[in-house]
Amino acid sequence: MVKKGFFSIILLFSSLFFLSAQGRELGFHNDVIRGEVYIDFEPIYAGHADSEYPLDFNKAALRGLEEAAMFFSAMIYGWRFDYEVGERARRIAEDIELEPIAQIHFGDPALKVTETEIKDMQLRVWADYQLNEAAKRRIQVWRSGTIRNAQAIGHGPSHLDEYPGWLEVKRMALEDAAKVTLRAMLRGSERSRPKEVTGLISLASFPRFYVDAGRWAVSARFRVKIENIIPFAVH
């Protein structure tokens, strides 16, 4: 059920069109993380026109908060991963499993809208998330010297027989980018390739979505923490 505080957040959209761009930098700022999302008023995902096509302003605003909540979740908590690297010579298939650690929902009172703009049939939404002490500690861990940084491009499906919803299609593309990051970082050469790697991966900042050959693509920066590497030699 949507929290009451969410409705006051929605009302903020109508009064924010002419705010300045001050403080627009992406990422982490003391007690706040922030980012920008783009919501299409005429959404088409994986070959499906959305059920609410076209969107009105309030529905687009709601989606902006839902998408921002997904990204803030990925920045603060991220995913736990288990990567079976695979090797063709040994007939071992590759398998990457991602499990979200925790979720922030769009009704969270720490999630705030700071600016909106309508341009090119999109609603652009700047959102902030106020960090509590536990979240700040998590963010600091992601910024420590033991974390590896990488960037990758992922893709959503070009077609789905059964449409799972607009946010799930974007989530698929984002998780594909995370998997591309892990492949590039951890596969290594045939000689040095491990059997399995486990650890954590998070977003470094809000990603950028765009359409590539008729499907959603996303460019995203990630932070990776390796917890365990299992070589083939132990098997």
Backbone as a ProteinNet text record, in pm:
[ID]
protein_1_A
[PRIMARY]
MVKKGFFSIILLFSSLFFLSAQGRELGFHNDVIRGEVYIDFEPIYAGHADSEYPLDFNKAALRGLEEAAMFFSAMIYGWRFDYEVGERARRIAEDIELEPIAQIHFGDPALKVTETEIKDMQLRVWADYQLNEAAKRRIQVWRSGTIRNAQAIGHGPSHLDEYPGWLEVKRMALEDAAKVTLRAMLRGSERSRPKEVTGLISLASFPRFYVDAGRWAVSARFRVKIENIIPFAVH
[TERTIARY]
84.3	0	87.8	50.7	129.8	118.8	233.7	232.9	172.6	114.7	51.5	150.9	275.9	375.6	402.1	369.4	393.4	309.3	186.2	100.6	152.7	213.7	273.2	393.2	463.2	575.4	525.7	417.5	363.2	324.5	265.9	223	340.4	458.4	574.8	606.3	573.3	609.5	555.9	433.1	370.1	433.5	510.9	571.4	721.4	776.1	921.1	975.9	895	941.7	1051.6	1051.4	1142.2	1253.3	1280.3	1391.4	1523.1	1626.6	1758.2	1820.7	1930.7	2000	2105.5	2106.8	2206.3	2199.9	2317	2322.8	2281.2	2295.8	2250.7	2350	2470.9	2569.2	2515.8	2547.1	2502.4	2584.5	2524.6	2602.6	2584.6	2696.3	2695.2	2737.9	2658.8	2689.7	2658.3	2760.8	2744.7	2636	2518.2	2411.6	2307.8	2333.1	2232.4	2297.5	2225.3	2261.4	2152.1	2189.1	2090.8	2116.2	2012.7	2025.4	1904.4	1910.4	1805.9	1751.8	1619.4	1555.7	1472.3	1452.9	1377.8	1260.1	1139.2	1018.8	950.4	931.1	865.5	715	655.2	509.5	440.6	513.7	458.8	547.6	536.8	631.5	601.9	708	702.3	822.3	797.4	903.8	898.7	1014.5	1027.6	915.6	884.4	783.5	640.3	619.9	485.7	456.4	347.1	298.6	245.5	283.7	247	95.4	46	-98.4	-156.2	-71.8	-118.2	-77.2	-41.7	1.2	-116.3	-98.1	13.1	-7	101.9	94.6	52.2	-22.2	-41.3	70.7	71.3	181.3	193.4	80.8	87.5	138.7	96.3	144.8	294.2	337.6	480.8	560.7	505.9	572.7	586.4	481.3	484.6	592.4	599.7	700.8	842.4	857.5	987.4	1034.1	942.5	977.4	1006.3	929.1	952.7	1090.7	1124.3	1253.8	1368.6	1352.7	1455.9	1475.6	1367	1377.7	1457.2	1437	1513.5	1662.7	1697.8	1838.6	1901.4	1827.9	1881.4	1904.1	1813.4	1832.5	1962.5	1987.1	2106.8	2233.4	2224.4	2341.1	2375.8	2275.5	2301	2324.6	2238.9	2242.9	2306.6	2270.3	2324.5	2273.9	2351.4	2317.2	2429.2	2392.2	2489.4	2496.4	2619.5	2631.2	2706.6	2670.1	2739	2764.7	2892.6	2930	3005.1	2937.3	3002.5	3063.6	3194.2	3258.4	3246.1	3258.3	3244.7	3372.5	3384.8	3500.4	3461.1	3477	3432.9	3507.7	3639.5	3720.1	3675.2	3622.5	3577	3425.6	3361.3	3216.5	3139.4	3188	3122.5	3054	2924.6	2847.8	2862.1	2857	2857.8	2720.9	2720.7	2594.8	2620	2542.3	2553.3	2419.4	2418.4	2297	2313.9	2216.4	2213.5	2095.5	2119.8	2012.8	2013.6	1907.9	1903.7	1911.3	1990.8	2008.9	1891.4	1843.3	1728.6	1668	1544.3	1472.1	1423.3	1438	1374.8	1249.6	1138.1	1013	981.9	903	881.2	805.9	741	675	765.4	893	987.3	997.9	978.7	983.7	1121	1227.3	1360.9	1382.6	1289.6	1298.4	1225.9	1298.9	1242.9	1267.6	1174.9	1191.6	1243	1347.9	1404.2	1381	1354.6	1331.9	1267.3	1182.8	1125.7	1132.3	1129.1	1128	1065.3	978.6	923.3	998	1055	1131.2	1132.9	1107.4	1114.1	1028.7	906.1	811	859.9	938.2	984.7	966.6	940.8	945.7	1080.2	1160.5	1290.4	1277	1318.7	1298.8	1433.1	1465.9	1580.5	1528.1	1591.8	1548.2	1666.3	1639.2	1738.3	1691.9	1789.5	1757.3	1841.2	1771.9	1838.3	1888.5	2017.8	2077.8	2069.5	2023.4	2035.1	2175.5	2206.6	2341.9	2380.3	2285.9	2315.4	2343.5	2264.2	2285.1	2416.7	2453.3	2581.3	2698.3	2688	2796.1	2808.2	2693.7	2697.7	2762.6	2724.8	2781.9	2932.7	2977.2	3120.4	3195.6	3135.1	3198.2	3215.2	3111.6	3119.4	3224.8	3266.4	3366.5	3505.5	3523.1	3651.5	3751.6	3877.6	3983.9	3980.4	3901.7	3896.9	3794.7	3725.4	3620.7	3677.7	3639.4	3678.3	3568.2	3608.4	3513.5	3514	3396.9	3386.7	3260.9	3258.8	3142.4	3108.2	2979.1	2936.5	2803.4	2771.2	2642.3	2565.4	2440.8	2354.2	2232.4	2161.7	2044.2	1927.2	1810.6	1688.7	1649.2	1546	1501.9	1444.2	1465.5	1409.9	1261.1	1216.4	1074.7	1040.8	923.2	874.1	732.9	710.4	575.6	480.2	531.8	451.3	515.4	446	501	500.2	619.5	624.4	605	592.9	579.3	701.3	680.3	785.3	907.9	887.2	1001.4	1083.1	1016.3	1087.1	1173.3	1126.3	1206	1333.4	1322.5	1441.8	1533	1472.6	1553.1	1633.7	1571.4	1642	1765	1749.3	1863	1972.4	1933.1	2031.5	2106.7	2036.3	2102.3	2189.7	2151.2	2237.2	2368.3	2361.5	2484	2572.5	2512.6	2590.2	2660.6	2591.5	2651.6	2765.3	2747.3	2854.4	2977.6	2955.4	3065.8	3140.5	3067.3	3130.7	3206.6	3150.2	3222.1	3354.7	3350.3	3471.2	3577.2	3533.4	3626.4	3683.5	3605.3	3641.7	3675.1	3643.9	3668.6	3817.6	3898.7	4041.1	4071.1	4194.1	4234.7	4192.7	4198.4	4166.4	4257.6	4383.7	4480.3	4453.8	4411.9	4396.3	4251.5	4158.5	4017	3975.4	3906.5	3857.3	3732	3697.2	3574.7	3452.7	3462.7	3346.9	3394.6	3316.4	3346.1	3217.9	3225.2	3109.9	3147	3046.3	3071.9	2950.3	2974.5	2870.2	2897	2789.3	2801.4	2691.7	2727.8	2630.4	2647.3	2543.6	2553.8	2639.5	2722.5	2799	2719.1	2628.9	2544.4	2427.4	2332.1	2218.1	2266.4	2211.1	2248.4	2174.3	2214.8	2149.4	2088.8	1957	1886.5	1868.6	1871.1	1844.2	1797.6	1746.3	1696.9	1805.1	1836.4	1938.9	1880	1867.2	1812.1	1677.8	1593.7	1458.5	1442.2	1548.4	1535.6	1609.1	1572.3	1633.4	1777.6	1865.6	2004.4	2031.7	2131.4	2165.5	2316	2369.3	2509.6	2517.5	2594.6	2595.1	2735.8	2764.2	2890	2862.8	2950.5	2931.5	3053	3026.7	3132.8	3120.2	3233.4	3234.3	3323.9	3272.8	3350.4	3357.9	3479.7	3500.2	3511.6	3432.3	3438.5	3509.9	3494.6	3552.5	3579.8	3699.5	3737.4	3774.9	3705.6	3730.5	3799.5	3926	3995	3955.7	3983.9	3957	4041.6	4155.4	4248.4	4192.5	4091.6	4038.4	3935.7	3901.1	3798.6	3864
-120.1	0	125.1	228.2	350	430.1	478	557.9	696	757	887.5	992.5	981.5	1081.1	1087.1	978.6	975.7	1078.9	1100.5	1195.2	1337.9	1371.8	1504.9	1518.3	1405.1	1406.7	1433	1364.8	1384.5	1530.6	1594.7	1733.4	1826.9	1787.1	1871.9	1889.3	1790.7	1797.4	1923.4	1960.4	2070.5	2205.2	2216.2	2344.8	2349.1	2249.3	2240.6	2266.3	2309.4	2323	2426.1	2532.8	2643.6	2652.7	2543.6	2544.1	2547.3	2604.3	2609	2471.1	2458.1	2329.7	2312.2	2398.5	2389.6	2252.9	2194.6	2066.9	1949.4	1959.8	1852.4	1737.7	1749.5	1644.8	1510.2	1407.3	1272.8	1216.1	1119	1039.3	1075	1078.4	1086.1	1223.9	1286.6	1417.8	1418.1	1395.4	1395.4	1296.6	1349	1263	1226.9	1261.3	1243.6	1180.5	1089.5	1046.8	1093.7	1121.3	1177.8	1129.2	1147.1	1110.7	1156.4	1138.6	1184.4	1066.2	1061.8	959.6	1027.4	952.5	1001.1	907.6	960.8	880.6	921.2	823.7	850.8	862.1	963.2	976.1	875.8	824.4	724.9	600.6	523.6	413.6	289.3	233.5	104.4	24.4	-92.7	-174.3	-314.5	-359.7	-495.9	-530.2	-434.6	-457.8	-442	-401.2	-386.3	-239	-187.4	-57.1	-73.9	16.8	1.6	9	-57.4	-63	74.7	167	301.5	404.4	359.7	444.5	528.7	661.9	743.7	780.8	820.3	855.9	1001	1027.6	1166.9	1204.8	1330.5	1380.5	1303.8	1281.2	1216.9	1073.2	1000.2	863.5	861.7	957.1	966.2	1001.3	1090.1	1127.7	1008.3	929.2	809.8	713.4	695.7	606.2	659.3	791.9	848.9	809.8	813	773.3	624.1	541.9	397.5	364.4	429.1	400.6	450.6	570.3	622.2	529.9	475.9	384.2	259.6	209	93.1	124.7	242.6	279	305.1	371.9	394.5	261	165.3	31.3	-29.8	-17.5	-77	-3.7	125.2	200.6	170.1	162.6	143.8	-3.2	-90.6	-232.3	-320.1	-298.2	-377.5	-520.4	-606.8	-747.9	-835.5	-950	-1055.6	-1141.4	-1174.9	-1254.3	-1384.1	-1483.4	-1612	-1641.7	-1638.5	-1649.1	-1779.9	-1875.6	-1996.8	-1957.7	-1939.3	-1876.2	-1962.1	-2092.3	-2180.3	-2189.9	-2297.9	-2318.3	-2415.4	-2371.4	-2452.8	-2585.1	-2582.9	-2704.8	-2812	-2771	-2867.9	-2890.1	-2827.6	-2837.1	-2792.6	-2685.3	-2626.1	-2497.4	-2490.4	-2374.6	-2256.8	-2137.2	-2015.7	-1995.5	-1945.3	-1914	-1800.2	-1693	-1579.1	-1559.2	-1562.9	-1538.6	-1410.5	-1321.4	-1195.8	-1198.5	-1164.2	-1159	-1022	-940.9	-811.1	-828.1	-743.5	-755.3	-693.1	-578.6	-512.1	-415.7	-374.7	-287.7	-161.3	-47.6	77.5	93.2	130.8	147.1	295.7	326.1	466.3	545.7	481.3	552.6	584.6	550.1	575.1	725.8	773.3	917.3	980	898.6	952.6	986	942.8	967.6	1097.7	1194.8	1326.6	1365.5	1439.2	1498.5	1640.6	1677.9	1812.5	1898.4	1835.2	1913.6	1826.6	1887.2	1818	1907.6	1843.9	1917.4	1829.1	1886	1814.5	1858.9	1760.5	1792.2	1670.3	1691.3	1584.3	1463.7	1488.6	1383.5	1296.1	1355.8	1287	1376.8	1313.5	1382.6	1350.4	1452.8	1435.6	1468.7	1376.9	1388.6	1377.1	1479.4	1470.7	1429	1325	1271.5	1261	1284	1267.3	1157	1089.4	994.3	1028.4	1061.2	1098.6	972.5	965.7	846.2	846.2	736.3	720.1	666.4	643.9	604.5	470	375.3	244	254.2	333.7	350	420.8	519.3	587.9	492.8	402.6	305	214.8	175.4	92.4	167.1	292.4	371.9	386.7	408.5	423.6	295.2	180.2	53.3	43.7	85.3	79.7	174.5	273.1	370.6	340.7	225.8	192	143.6	131.6	94.5	-49.7	-134.2	-275.3	-302.3	-200.1	-215.1	-189.4	-272.3	-252.1	-174.5	-85.9	-5.3	-46.9	-46.2	-85	-24.9	-17.1	33.9	-63.3	-78.4	-172.5	-128	-184.8	-163.3	-294.7	-289.4	-406.6	-382.9	-491.5	-482.5	-558.9	-503.7	-574.9	-663.7	-746	-835.4	-756.8	-809.3	-744	-772	-884	-918.5	-1012	-994.5	-1082.1	-1127.4	-1258	-1308.6	-1265.2	-1260.5	-1219.3	-1095.6	-984.6	-855.8	-847.2	-832.6	-831.8	-694.6	-590.5	-455	-371.5	-239.4	-149.6	-149.7	-151.9	-144.5	-273.3	-385.5	-513.6	-522.3	-466.8	-466.9	-385.8	-270.6	-190.9	-261.7	-330.6	-406.4	-515.6	-580.9	-684.1	-626.1	-508.7	-445.5	-409.3	-355.8	-317.1	-439.5	-548.2	-668.6	-730.6	-715.8	-762.3	-683	-551.8	-470.4	-515.3	-550.4	-601.2	-731.4	-818.8	-946.3	-923.6	-828.1	-795.1	-746.7	-664.3	-616.5	-732.7	-826.7	-939.3	-1027.7	-1050.4	-1130	-1064.8	-934.9	-865.1	-861.8	-851.4	-837.4	-970.3	-1079.8	-1200.9	-1322.2	-1319	-1438.7	-1467	-1365.7	-1387.9	-1474.3	-1519.6	-1605.8	-1749.8	-1833.5	-1974.7	-2037.4	-1994.2	-2052.6	-2012.9	-1886.7	-1836	-1826	-1874	-1855.3	-1934.4	-1869.5	-1942.2	-2023.4	-2114.1	-2190.9	-2111.4	-2043.7	-1974.2	-1852.2	-1744.6	-1622	-1575.3	-1537.6	-1481.7	-1345	-1261.4	-1128.3	-1039.1	-909.2	-807.3	-711.6	-659.9	-559.3	-454.9	-327.2	-219.1	-116.5	-34.1	81.6	189.5	256.5	370.3	499.8	508.1	626.4	585.3	675.8	642.5	608.7	503.6	466.4	551.7	534.5	602.5	499	507.6	417.6	483.7	400.6	448.8	330	357.2	251.6	217.3	87.8	39.6	-75.8	-54	-156.7	-209.4	-118.8	-154.9	-211.2	-216.3	-264.7	-170.5	-180.2	-94.4	-136.2	-35.5	-54.7	39.8	6.8	90.2	93.2	212	230.3	257.2	176.2	184.8	164.4	235.9	217.5	137.1	43.4	-47.8	-48.5	-92.9	-121.6	-269.4	-338.5	-483.3	-517	-598.2	-648.6	-800.3	-852.7	-996.9	-1054.5	-1157.8	-1222.2	-1356.6	-1431.1	-1565.3	-1603.6	-1655.3	-1706.4	-1852.6	-1938.4	-2081.3	-2123.9	-2163.3	-2206	-2347.9	-2383.9	-2519.4	-2621.1	-2580.1	-2673.5	-2741.8	-2680.8	-2739.9	-2849.1	-2870.2	-2968.8	-3089.8
0	0	0	-77.8	-87.7	40.6	88.4	210.5	184.6	292.2	276	230.8	276.8	240.6	91.9	21.4	-122.1	-195.1	-152.8	-223.7	-213.7	-100.6	-90.5	-182.1	-205	-298.3	-439.8	-478.4	-613	-634.6	-533.8	-548.2	-572.7	-530.2	-552.1	-699.3	-783.3	-923.1	-990.2	-961	-1032.4	-1003.2	-894.2	-857.9	-880.8	-952.5	-961.7	-1101.9	-1195.1	-1332.2	-1348.3	-1266.2	-1290.2	-1186.1	-1115.3	-1020.8	-1096.2	-1034.6	-1098.5	-1097.7	-1172	-1182.4	-1073.6	-974	-868.4	-799.1	-776.3	-706.7	-792.2	-923.8	-1011.3	-1025.6	-970.9	-991.8	-944.7	-1024.2	-991.3	-876.9	-805.3	-713	-568.1	-494.8	-348.8	-301.5	-214	-159.7	-10.6	72.4	216.6	261.6	298.3	349.6	243.9	117.2	11.9	-111	-175.7	-310.1	-404.7	-528.6	-621.8	-763	-845.7	-985.4	-1064.1	-1195.7	-1287.8	-1366.8	-1381.8	-1464.4	-1572.9	-1682.6	-1797.9	-1820.4	-1817.2	-1835.3	-1965.7	-2055.5	-2183	-2163.7	-2223.5	-2218.9	-2311.8	-2411.6	-2503	-2497.8	-2389.6	-2367.4	-2451.1	-2510.1	-2578.2	-2529.6	-2472.4	-2415.1	-2473.2	-2526	-2579.1	-2677.7	-2765.4	-2867.2	-2820.5	-2695.6	-2639	-2609.2	-2664.2	-2619.9	-2478.8	-2390.6	-2250.4	-2232.6	-2128.7	-2103.5	-2072.3	-2024.6	-1991.5	-2096.3	-2213.8	-2324.8	-2376.2	-2395.1	-2346.8	-2199.4	-2132.9	-1992	-1974.1	-1866.1	-1827.7	-1730.4	-1688.5	-1606.2	-1474.7	-1406.7	-1275.1	-1283.9	-1387.7	-1403.2	-1436	-1520.5	-1551.4	-1426.2	-1342.1	-1217.8	-1124.7	-1113.7	-1031.4	-1080.9	-1211.9	-1267.7	-1241.6	-1243.7	-1212.9	-1073.9	-977.6	-841.5	-832.3	-903	-901	-959.3	-1070.4	-1132.4	-1044.8	-987.8	-897.5	-778.2	-724	-610.6	-649.4	-770.4	-816.5	-822	-872.8	-883.7	-747	-657.8	-523.6	-451.8	-471.5	-414.3	-464	-595.5	-655	-612.5	-580.6	-535.4	-390.3	-304.3	-160.8	-127.8	-178.5	-141.6	-249.8	-374.1	-482.6	-485.1	-549.2	-564.4	-506.8	-457.4	-431.4	-557.9	-601.7	-723.5	-698	-778	-782.2	-929	-967.9	-1109	-1132.1	-1196.5	-1247.7	-1382.1	-1383.7	-1498.8	-1624.1	-1610.9	-1725.5	-1808.1	-1880.9	-1969.4	-2078.5	-2202.5	-2316.2	-2322.2	-2297	-2308.7	-2210.5	-2095.4	-1995.4	-2002.5	-2100.9	-2120.3	-1995.6	-1937.4	-1820.2	-1864.8	-1850	-1897	-1801.1	-1857	-1775.8	-1711.4	-1587.4	-1519.3	-1421.1	-1432.7	-1341.6	-1273.1	-1141.4	-1064.7	-984	-995.4	-920.3	-824.3	-699.9	-600.4	-532.2	-549.8	-481.9	-330.4	-265.7	-121	-45.9	-93.2	-29.4	-129.6	-105.7	-197.5	-127.7	-194.8	-154.5	-239.9	-178.5	-251.8	-271.5	-375.8	-412.6	-307.2	-212.8	-104.7	12.6	4.5	113.4	138.2	263.6	290.9	269.3	261.9	236.7	89.3	2.1	-141.3	-174.8	-229.4	-258.5	-404.2	-461.9	-593.9	-576.7	-649.3	-638	-761.8	-876.6	-998.6	-1104.9	-1188.3	-1303.4	-1425.8	-1543.1	-1669.7	-1775.9	-1859.1	-1973.6	-2098.4	-2170.4	-2291.1	-2381.9	-2511	-2611	-2572.4	-2531	-2494.7	-2380	-2292.1	-2172.5	-2051	-1936.5	-1808.5	-1745.3	-1720.7	-1658	-1510	-1427.6	-1283.2	-1213.2	-1133.2	-1043.3	-906.3	-848.6	-719.4	-624.6	-496.2	-389.1	-295.6	-234	-128.7	-7.1	103.9	228.8	298.8	323.3	380.5	532.8	590	735	765.9	891	928	868	867.4	810.8	660.6	589.9	446.2	417	500.1	480.9	496.9	591.8	609.9	488	432.7	312.7	195.7	177.3	69.1	87.1	209.9	235.1	202.1	229.8	194	42.3	-30.8	-177.1	-232	-154.3	-199.9	-144.8	-82	-20.3	-124.6	-82.2	-174.9	-220.4	-154.9	-193.9	-304.3	-348	-449	-588.1	-682.6	-822.1	-894	-985.2	-1060.6	-1207.1	-1269.2	-1410.3	-1470.4	-1602.8	-1675.7	-1786.2	-1814.2	-1918.5	-1977.1	-2092.2	-2158.6	-2157.1	-2114.6	-2115.1	-2201.6	-2234.8	-2322	-2261.7	-2280.8	-2248.1	-2363.7	-2346.6	-2454.2	-2570.9	-2691.9	-2810.8	-2825.8	-2768.5	-2775.2	-2659.6	-2604.4	-2498.5	-2533.8	-2531.3	-2557.4	-2447	-2324.6	-2210.3	-2148.4	-2151.2	-2106.9	-1954.5	-1890.6	-1744.4	-1681.2	-1763.4	-1710.7	-1743.8	-1753.3	-1800.4	-1709.5	-1577.3	-1486.4	-1490.5	-1506.5	-1512.4	-1638	-1749.9	-1872.2	-1851.4	-1785.1	-1756.9	-1656.6	-1560	-1464.1	-1535.2	-1635	-1711.4	-1780.6	-1841.6	-1908.7	-1809.7	-1692.6	-1591.9	-1539.6	-1514.6	-1465.4	-1573.1	-1700.9	-1809	-1809.6	-1786.5	-1779.3	-1663.9	-1549.6	-1436.5	-1473.8	-1546.5	-1588.1	-1687.8	-1780.8	-1874.9	-1799	-1695.9	-1612.5	-1548.7	-1490.2	-1422.4	-1521.1	-1639.5	-1739.8	-1776.3	-1806.1	-1849.9	-1739.7	-1616.7	-1505	-1458.5	-1464.7	-1392.1	-1478.7	-1606.6	-1686.7	-1700.8	-1729	-1745.9	-1867.7	-1877.7	-1987.8	-1959.2	-2060	-2040.5	-1934.4	-1931	-1838.8	-1694.1	-1673.2	-1536.1	-1490	-1569.8	-1541	-1416.1	-1319.8	-1202.5	-1236.9	-1149.1	-1168.7	-1126	-1011.6	-955.2	-877.5	-884.8	-810	-743.4	-617.4	-547.7	-491.3	-471	-416.9	-426.7	-431.2	-434.4	-549.4	-608.9	-714.6	-694.7	-713	-696.5	-807.5	-826.9	-915.8	-850.1	-931	-881.8	-892.8	-990.1	-1010.8	-1097.9	-1119.6	-1204.5	-1345.6	-1406.3	-1543	-1646	-1772.1	-1884.1	-1977.3	-1998.8	-2088.9	-2225	-2330	-2465.6	-2548.9	-2667.1	-2754.9	-2856.3	-2867.6	-2958.7	-3039.9	-3170.1	-3260.7	-3210.8	-3162.7	-3124.1	-2984.1	-2905.1	-2767.6	-2673.2	-2546.6	-2446.5	-2420.8	-2418.7	-2378.8	-2262.6	-2182.5	-2068	-2050.3	-2029	-1995.2	-1845.3	-1773.4	-1627.7	-1572.1	-1463.6	-1391.1	-1265	-1235.5	-1123.2	-1031.3	-908.1	-812.5	-774.7	-771.3	-749.4	-630.9	-540.3	-427.4	-438.3	-453.6	-463.8	-322.7	-294.4	-163.1	-168.3	-277.1	-282.3	-427.4	-452.4	-584.8	-569.7	-643.6	-636.4	-767.3	-762.5	-884.7	-924.2	-1048.4	-1094.4	-1020	-970	-908.1	-785.5	-719.1	-596.6	-625.1	-751.1	-787	-851.5
[MASK]
+++++++++++++++++++++++++++++++++++++++++++++++++++++++++++++++++++++++++++++++++++++++++++++++++++++++++++++++++++++++++++++++++++++++++++++++++++++++++++++++++++++++++++++++++++++++++++++++++++++++++++++++++++++++++++++++++++++++++++

